[in-house]
Amino acid sequence: MQKIVIIGNGISGVTAARHIRKKSDAELLIISDETPYFFSRTALMYVFMGHMRKQDIKPYEDWFWKKNRIDLLQDYVSGIKASDSELSLQSGKKIKFDKLIIATGSKPNKFGWPGQDLKGVQGLYSMQDLDNLTKRADEIQRAVIVGGGLIGVELAEMLVSRGIEVVFLVRENRFWGSVLPVEEGNLISNHIQKHHIDLRFNTELDQIFGDENGVVNEIITKDGERISCQFVGLTAGVSPNVEWLKNSAINIDRGIVVNQYFETNLPNIYAIGDCAQFQVPVEGRKNIEQVWYTGRIMGETLAATLTGNRKAYQPGPWFNSAKFFDIEYQTYGNVNANRAANELDFYWQHPTKEIAIHLVWEKSNEIFIGINVFGLRMRHELFNQWLKTKVHIDEVMANLRIANFDPEFYKRYENEILDSFNLQTGKNIRLLKQKWWQKVLG
């Protein structure tokens, strides 16, 4: 019987195992040094804030794994000897495999800051990160967060929920300036500040200092300002967790280099999820995709290949969603931080509420290419279809009411949005009223 070993029990590795089991009787083993069982990484913040317990963030009951004949092993893989199809574990065990899937995820970025390895300096990625922060929370009066992205906002919300003062250092002139256009960046920046976060722009970390016990007690910025603190959150992005492979024969760059079938340079060894780097990325996508849903698609796609149905990675149009304190965020397609010369855009923001929408389309043919939405919910199925079929921006605007996914009795804003769009563009688009599923499914 074929033995498939998976390193990493995140969404990519577990999805691969589940879908392999559906179509194969192969022996399956998942190895992880982080936790015995798979958990929802995006829910770590809710455990810290007291909304959930650790057992609540496990998508599957503990009996699930034995019932589905998926063996679990908590250990650290210290080496791969590809020529012998063998893994070396920290415990001293040796594990043979017929096929190997590497799904070791990401790790928080560190940029060589002096003091970055002191106690109380960490990211927010692993269960160990959650445990370390929980143990020290009562000792923290002020925290410094470095890096203005999604994980930084989550960490800020967590800390504020415990009454901890937060200083948030962002090197750009607005929040998430590398991703959000200026209007959205300002909207979210103002919202974060409303939650009593000391948000500082154009500010970079220079050094971290500790006390005689090796615990952080101060940082200094590149402007020379000293800020006393008992915790530093490093949230300046993540990078593929691949350093442990540097002495192996597996080809690595920033991540593990793979083709569209997740094959590495070595036979029977594959990589998926945050640690994988496509040699040739899918058109319109990045060569490293570190999002929950892309990890799930990668796991399912590779499982098809390993069970006799060879499939290339085809994730479809880009999308993502998140929450900035009280503001829900969705993005579909491509809305870049800076509009390209061949693009036109339309931005609408409610005059008194934190609700906004930003659409982008091609200047030459007016084909819709992307949307950002804040404080509203849009239908994924519909925008996915529009992006795939390259519809005209007028069709998107005419169907804006249909695209809205908010519950029936929520306040609707399509009329105001369309009036503003028509005024700005000189068009005369009117809202259509047919049901959304009639539009999408015919």
SULNOR-V168069 format. One record per residue. N is the residue number from 1. SS is DSSP state (H for helix, E for strand, L for the rest). OMEGA is omega in whole degrees, 0 to 359 (none if undefined). NEAR is the number of other ideal C-beta (glycine too) atoms within 10 Angstrom. Layout:
n={N:N}
ss={SS:SS}
omega={OMEGA:OMEGA}
near={NEAR:NEAR}
//
This chain:
n={1:2:3:4:5:6:7:8:9:10:11:12:13:14:15:16:17:18:19:20:21:22:23:24:25:26:27:28:29:30:31:32:33:34:35:36:37:38:39:40:41:42:43:44:45:46:47:48:49:50:51:52:53:54:55:56:57:58:59:60:61:62:63:64:65:66:67:68:69:70:71:72:73:74:75:76:77:78:79:80:81:82:83:84:85:86:87:88:89:90:91:92:93:94:95:96:97:98:99:100:101:102:103:104:105:106:107:108:109:110:111:112:113:114:115:116:117:118:119:120:121:122:123:124:125:126:127:128:129:130:131:132:133:134:135:136:137:138:139:140:141:142:143:144:145:146:147:148:149:150:151:152:153:154:155:156:157:158:159:160:161:162:163:164:165:166:167:168:169:170:171:172:173:174:175:176:177:178:179:180:181:182:183:184:185:186:187:188:189:190:191:192:193:194:195:196:197:198:199:200:201:202:203:204:205:206:207:208:209:210:211:212:213:214:215:216:217:218:219:220:221:222:223:224:225:226:227:228:229:230:231:232:233:234:235:236:237:238:239:240:241:242:243:244:245:246:247:248:249:250:251:252:253:254:255:256:257:258:259:260:261:262:263:264:265:266:267:268:269:270:271:272:273:274:275:276:277:278:279:280:281:282:283:284:285:286:287:288:289:290:291:292:293:294:295:296:297:298:299:300:301:302:303:304:305:306:307:308:309:310:311:312:313:314:315:316:317:318:319:320:321:322:323:324:325:326:327:328:329:330:331:332:333:334:335:336:337:338:339:340:341:342:343:344:345:346:347:348:349:350:351:352:353:354:355:356:357:358:359:360:361:362:363:364:365:366:367:368:369:370:371:372:373:374:375:376:377:378:379:380:381:382:383:384:385:386:387:388:389:390:391:392:393:394:395:396:397:398:399:400:401:402:403:404:405:406:407:408:409:410:411:412:413:414:415:416:417:418:419:420:421:422:423:424:425:426:427:428:429:430:431:432:433:434:435:436:437:438:439:440:441:442}
ss={L:L:E:E:E:E:E:L:L:L:H:H:H:H:H:H:H:H:H:H:H:H:H:L:L:L:E:E:E:E:E:E:L:L:L:L:L:L:L:L:H:H:H:H:H:H:H:H:L:L:L:L:L:H:H:H:H:L:L:L:L:L:H:H:H:H:H:L:L:E:E:E:E:E:L:L:E:E:E:E:E:H:H:H:L:E:E:E:E:L:L:L:L:E:E:E:L:L:E:E:E:E:L:L:L:E:E:E:L:L:L:L:L:E:L:L:L:L:E:L:E:E:L:L:L:L:H:H:H:H:H:H:H:H:H:H:H:H:H:L:L:E:E:E:E:E:L:L:L:H:H:H:H:H:H:H:H:H:H:H:H:L:L:L:E:E:E:E:E:L:L:L:L:L:L:L:L:L:L:L:L:H:H:H:H:H:H:H:H:H:H:H:H:H:L:L:L:E:E:E:L:L:L:L:E:E:E:E:E:E:L:L:L:L:E:E:E:E:E:E:E:L:L:L:L:E:E:E:L:L:E:E:E:E:L:L:L:E:E:E:L:L:H:H:H:L:L:L:L:L:L:E:L:L:L:E:E:E:L:L:L:L:E:L:L:L:L:L:E:E:E:L:H:H:H:E:E:E:L:L:L:L:L:L:L:L:L:L:L:L:L:H:H:H:H:H:H:H:H:H:H:H:H:H:H:H:L:L:L:L:L:L:L:L:L:L:L:L:E:E:E:E:E:E:L:L:E:E:E:E:E:E:E:L:L:L:L:L:L:L:L:L:E:E:E:E:E:E:E:L:L:L:L:L:L:E:E:E:E:E:E:E:L:L:L:L:E:E:E:E:E:E:E:E:L:L:L:E:L:H:H:H:H:H:H:H:H:H:H:L:L:E:H:H:H:H:H:H:L:H:H:H:H:E:L:L:L:L:L:L:L:L:L:H:H:H:H:H:H:H:H:H:H:H:H:L:L:L:L:L:L:L:L:L:L:H:H:H:H:H:H:L}
omega={180:178:179:180:180:176:181:182:173:185:182:182:181:177:177:181:182:184:172:181:180:188:186:174:182:172:185:177:174:179:176:176:185:182:177:186:174:176:179:185:182:181:181:183:183:173:180:183:176:180:181:172:181:181:180:184:173:182:182:176:184:180:184:188:178:180:182:175:173:182:180:179:177:182:180:177:185:180:177:173:188:183:179:183:187:175:172:181:181:180:183:180:172:182:175:176:169:174:183:175:178:181:189:170:186:171:179:179:169:186:175:177:172:180:185:180:176:174:182:175:185:171:174:183:188:174:177:176:179:182:181:180:180:181:186:189:183:181:186:172:179:178:174:176:183:177:185:177:185:182:178:179:178:181:178:179:178:184:179:179:178:179:181:176:184:170:189:183:181:185:177:181:176:181:178:186:178:184:186:170:189:182:180:178:179:178:182:177:179:180:178:180:177:178:172:173:176:187:185:182:180:183:182:176:176:181:175:182:180:178:183:178:179:180:183:176:181:170:173:179:178:174:178:180:177:179:177:183:177:180:174:177:179:184:180:178:178:178:182:180:186:183:182:181:187:179:178:178:181:182:177:173:167:175:176:187:181:172:184:178:179:178:174:177:181:181:176:175:186:175:180:175:186:184:184:177:182:176:174:184:173:182:179:182:177:181:171:183:188:180:184:187:177:175:178:179:179:180:180:181:179:178:178:179:184:178:170:179:187:184:174:179:178:186:183:181:180:168:176:177:181:177:176:188:185:184:174:185:173:173:178:182:186:170:187:180:177:183:179:183:182:183:169:181:177:179:176:176:179:185:182:182:180:181:183:177:183:181:180:179:180:181:188:185:178:175:179:182:178:179:166:181:179:177:174:176:180:184:180:184:185:180:175:179:180:180:179:184:175:182:179:180:179:179:178:183:180:182:184:178:179:182:183:183:182:180:190:187:174:176:179:185:186:181:179:181:182:177:179:178:180:180:183:187:184:179:177:182:175:180:173:187:182:181:184:183:174:180:185:187:179:none}
near={7:14:16:24:22:29:25:28:26:27:27:31:27:25:23:32:27:18:19:26:17:11:13:16:10:18:15:23:18:25:22:24:19:19:15:13:21:26:23:16:20:14:17:24:20:16:21:23:15:9:11:15:10:15:11:12:19:17:12:15:10:11:8:14:20:10:9:13:11:21:14:18:17:14:15:14:23:13:14:23:12:18:8:10:19:14:22:15:16:11:11:8:12:11:18:10:22:13:18:24:29:30:32:30:25:22:17:21:14:13:12:5:18:12:19:18:12:18:14:22:22:24:23:22:21:19:15:12:17:22:14:16:23:13:9:16:18:9:10:19:12:15:26:26:29:28:23:30:17:17:21:27:27:24:27:26:20:24:24:18:14:15:9:18:15:25:22:27:27:25:17:17:12:22:26:22:19:13:18:25:20:14:17:27:22:15:25:24:24:13:19:25:13:11:15:10:22:15:21:18:16:13:19:16:24:14:14:23:15:16:13:6:8:11:15:25:16:17:23:16:18:13:10:7:13:11:18:13:25:19:25:25:29:26:26:23:17:19:17:23:20:24:11:15:22:8:9:18:13:20:15:18:12:12:23:28:19:27:14:15:15:28:17:23:15:16:9:16:22:25:31:32:33:30:29:29:21:18:13:9:14:16:5:12:16:12:16:20:21:18:16:17:14:24:27:20:20:28:26:18:24:31:24:16:18:23:16:8:10:10:14:11:22:9:17:12:18:20:20:15:16:16:14:24:16:11:18:13:22:20:22:26:20:16:23:15:15:9:15:13:5:9:17:17:21:17:19:18:19:16:6:6:10:17:19:21:24:22:24:22:23:16:13:9:9:15:16:23:24:21:25:23:24:23:20:23:15:20:19:15:15:20:23:17:15:25:23:10:10:11:17:15:24:16:15:21:24:15:23:22:17:20:23:20:16:13:7:5:6:11:9:14:20:17:11:13:24:19:12:16:21:14:9:13:15:6:14:7:18:10:14:13:8:10:9:16:12:9:18:15:9:5}
//
